[in-house]
């Protein structure tokens, strides 16, 4: 959530209960953004883990050749 969004959220809190629907919508959208980012991070992590496994196999192979 950006600083401006956080400020807006705090402003809505200060305005009272009539802004609850706006806060709910903002947090729901933010949650979706987090879930999308998490999915991308998980995909990136799988790629890094695959590269690590390849390098580990390479190192082990070279050590066994000695």
N, C-alpha and C positions, 0 to 999 in steps of 0.2 A: 504494500500500500504506500502510495507516495505521501510526502509531507503534506501536500495540499489536501489529499483525501483524508488524512488523519485530522487535520485542522477542521475540515468540514464535519467529520464525524463528531469531534468534540463540540463544535458549535451546535450540532443537532442535539447532543446530550444536554447542553445548557438550555436549549429551547423547550425541553420537556417531552412528555409522553406523546405529544401529537406527531413527533418525528420518528417514532418507533418504526413505522413502515419503511421510511427512508433508510434508517440504520440497518434494518433487516435486509433490504435490497442491496445495500452497499456490502454488508458482510457476506451475503450469499454470493455476490459477484466475486468478491475477494477470495472466498473459499474455492470457487471454480478456477480462478487464476492459479491458486496454489496447487490444486490437483493437476492442472495441465503442466505446470512447471515440474512437479514431482514426477510425472510420467516421462517428461523429457530427460530429467536427471537420471531416472532409472535406466532409460535406454542408453544414455552415455556411460553409466556405470557398467552396464553389461559389455560395452565395447572395450572399456579400460580393463575389465577383468579378463576378457579374452586376450588382449595384448599381453597382460601380465602372465597368463598361462603359457602363451607362446614363448615369451622370454625365459620363463622358468624351465620349460622343456629344453630350450636351446642351451641354457647354462648347464643343466644336468647332463645333457648329451656331451658337451665339451668336457665336463669334469670326468665323465666315464671313459672318455677317450685317452685320458692321461695315464 
